[in-house]
Amino acid sequence: LSTITLQRYLSSLVSSDESLREMEGLMLSIAMACKTISTLVNRAGINQLTGLETDVMGTRSGSQSGKGKNKAKKNIQGEDQKKLDVLSNGVLKNALKFTGKLGLLASEEEDEALLIESALDSRYVAVFDPLDGSSNIDASICTGTIFGVL
């Protein structure tokens, strides 16, 4: 039984169907982002990346009332965001954004989709949850990245 890497598999697909070249680049960018996220998760305790991402109350609305009180940031589903949720979102968002192959990105961690003006004529849109199961990190239970490219 021989093993095959993602890159080798994608290369073999592209060699038989050149129209998959853009998808190959997207998948390899996602793979690299996932490796980076995995490293962040594995070193979270050492680098003090566990726990909630906090925001000073009132800063979102512009009000300064409650200054000095910390409040957990929420994602689009109303769940408390962990520090690693925010970092992972940035890693995956940047990896996808800079491929130049996506006109729109939507993340579970953000209220609104990101329109990429430099790639508006692209064929693809991506949706993702950069760190699914982040509430399990403190208990050393598996996490993952969920994504879809349309």
Buried (B, 14 or more C-beta within 10 A) or exposed (E): EEEEEEEEEBEEBBEEEEEBEBBBBBBBBBBEBBEBBBEBBEEBEEEEBBBBBBBEBBEEEEEEEEEEEEBEBBBEEEBBBBBBBBBBBBBBBBBBBEBEBBBBBBBBBBEEEBEBEEBEEBEBBBBBBBBBEBBEBEEEEEBEBEBEBE
